[in-house]
Amino acid sequence: MTSSICLIEMVSYIFIDESGDLGSQSKYLILSALVVKSPDKLDRIIKNMRRYKFKKQLRKASEIKANSSSPKLVKYALKKLYLFSSCTILA
């Protein structure tokens, strides 16, 4: 029983994204990862952004992209991630 509890505590979710393209004019390819213990809080942040804070801006967006979002939205999302205690960002 104890070993299964330890295994549950060790489970993390990793979301990986890339920026750049080695096949074109870009000189760099950047990989980043967001590691969380539970994706539920992350889902709640995104749902609240879509429903309340940035409803008009994210209505038709299937994916939130920083380069096509307002600086206010990007700052808000980064601040929420910063306050998310069980979150690690790797780049």
C-alpha positions as a Markdown table, in Angstrom:
| # | Residue | x | y | z |
|---|---|---|---|---|
| 1 | Met | 0.0 | 0.0 | 0.0 |
| 2 | Thr | 2.8 | 2.4 | 0.8 |
| 3 | Ser | 4.5 | 1.9 | -2.5 |
| 4 | Ser | 1.4 | 2.7 | -4.4 |
| 5 | Ile | 0.9 | 6.0 | -2.5 |
| 6 | Cys | 4.6 | 6.9 | -3.3 |
| 7 | Leu | 3.9 | 6.2 | -7.0 |
| 8 | Ile | 0.9 | 8.4 | -7.0 |
| 9 | Glu | 2.8 | 11.3 | -5.4 |
| 10 | Met | 5.6 | 10.9 | -8.1 |
| 11 | Val | 3.2 | 11.2 | -11.1 |
| 12 | Ser | 3.6 | 14.4 | -13.0 |
| 13 | Tyr | 2.1 | 15.7 | -16.3 |
| 14 | Ile | 4.4 | 17.3 | -18.8 |
| 15 | Phe | 3.2 | 19.6 | -21.5 |
| 16 | Ile | 5.9 | 20.2 | -24.2 |
| 17 | Asp | 5.9 | 22.9 | -26.9 |
| 18 | Glu | 8.4 | 24.1 | -29.5 |
| 19 | Ser | 9.2 | 27.3 | -31.2 |
| 20 | Gly | 11.2 | 27.8 | -34.4 |
| 21 | Asp | 11.8 | 25.6 | -37.4 |
| 22 | Leu | 15.1 | 23.9 | -38.3 |
| 23 | Gly | 13.9 | 23.6 | -41.9 |
| 24 | Ser | 13.5 | 27.3 | -42.6 |
| 25 | Gln | 15.2 | 30.7 | -42.0 |
| 26 | Ser | 15.1 | 30.3 | -38.2 |
| 27 | Lys | 18.5 | 29.6 | -36.6 |
| 28 | Tyr | 17.1 | 28.2 | -33.4 |
| 29 | Leu | 14.7 | 25.6 | -32.2 |
| 30 | Ile | 13.5 | 26.2 | -28.6 |
| 31 | Leu | 11.8 | 23.4 | -26.6 |
| 32 | Ser | 10.0 | 24.2 | -23.4 |
| 33 | Ala | 8.1 | 22.1 | -20.9 |
| 34 | Leu | 5.5 | 22.8 | -18.2 |
| 35 | Val | 5.6 | 20.1 | -15.5 |
| 36 | Val | 2.6 | 19.9 | -13.1 |
| 37 | Lys | 1.5 | 17.5 | -10.5 |
| 38 | Ser | -2.2 | 17.9 | -11.4 |
| 39 | Pro | -3.5 | 19.3 | -14.6 |
| 40 | Asp | -6.8 | 20.2 | -13.0 |
| 41 | Lys | -5.6 | 23.6 | -11.6 |
| 42 | Leu | -4.0 | 24.4 | -15.0 |
| 43 | Asp | -7.3 | 23.6 | -16.8 |
| 44 | Arg | -9.1 | 25.9 | -14.3 |
| 45 | Ile | -6.8 | 28.8 | -15.1 |
| 46 | Ile | -7.4 | 28.3 | -18.9 |
| 47 | Lys | -11.2 | 27.9 | -18.5 |
| 48 | Asn | -11.4 | 31.1 | -16.4 |
| 49 | Met | -9.4 | 33.0 | -19.0 |
| 50 | Arg | -11.8 | 31.7 | -21.7 |
| 51 | Arg | -15.0 | 32.2 | -19.8 |
| 52 | Tyr | -14.4 | 35.5 | -17.9 |
| 53 | Lys | -11.2 | 37.4 | -18.2 |
| 54 | Phe | -10.5 | 37.2 | -22.0 |
| 55 | Lys | -13.8 | 35.8 | -23.3 |
| 56 | Lys | -13.9 | 37.9 | -26.5 |
| 57 | Gln | -10.2 | 37.4 | -27.3 |
| 58 | Leu | -10.3 | 33.6 | -26.9 |
| 59 | Arg | -13.7 | 32.9 | -28.2 |
| 60 | Lys | -12.5 | 31.4 | -31.5 |
| 61 | Ala | -9.0 | 30.4 | -30.5 |
| 62 | Ser | -8.5 | 26.6 | -30.4 |
| 63 | Glu | -5.0 | 27.2 | -29.0 |
| 64 | Ile | -3.6 | 30.1 | -26.9 |
| 65 | Lys | -0.6 | 31.5 | -28.7 |
| 66 | Ala | 1.5 | 34.3 | -27.1 |
| 67 | Asn | 2.6 | 35.8 | -30.4 |
| 68 | Ser | -1.0 | 36.4 | -31.5 |
| 69 | Ser | -2.3 | 37.4 | -28.0 |
| 70 | Ser | -2.4 | 40.7 | -26.3 |
| 71 | Pro | 0.4 | 41.6 | -23.9 |
| 72 | Lys | -2.3 | 41.8 | -21.2 |
| 73 | Leu | -3.3 | 38.2 | -21.8 |
| 74 | Val | 0.3 | 36.9 | -21.9 |
| 75 | Lys | 1.1 | 38.8 | -18.7 |
| 76 | Tyr | -2.0 | 37.4 | -16.9 |
| 77 | Ala | -1.3 | 33.8 | -18.0 |
| 78 | Leu | 2.4 | 34.0 | -16.9 |
| 79 | Lys | 1.4 | 35.6 | -13.6 |
| 80 | Lys | -1.1 | 32.8 | -12.9 |
| 81 | Leu | 1.6 | 30.1 | -13.8 |
| 82 | Tyr | 4.0 | 31.9 | -11.5 |
| 83 | Leu | 1.5 | 31.7 | -8.6 |
| 84 | Phe | 0.7 | 28.0 | -9.4 |
| 85 | Ser | 2.9 | 26.4 | -6.7 |
| 86 | Ser | 3.2 | 22.9 | -8.1 |
| 87 | Cys | 4.4 | 24.0 | -11.5 |
| 88 | Thr | 7.9 | 23.9 | -13.0 |
| 89 | Ile | 8.8 | 25.6 | -16.3 |
| 90 | Leu | 11.8 | 24.2 | -18.2 |
| 91 | Ala | 13.3 | 25.7 | -21.4 |
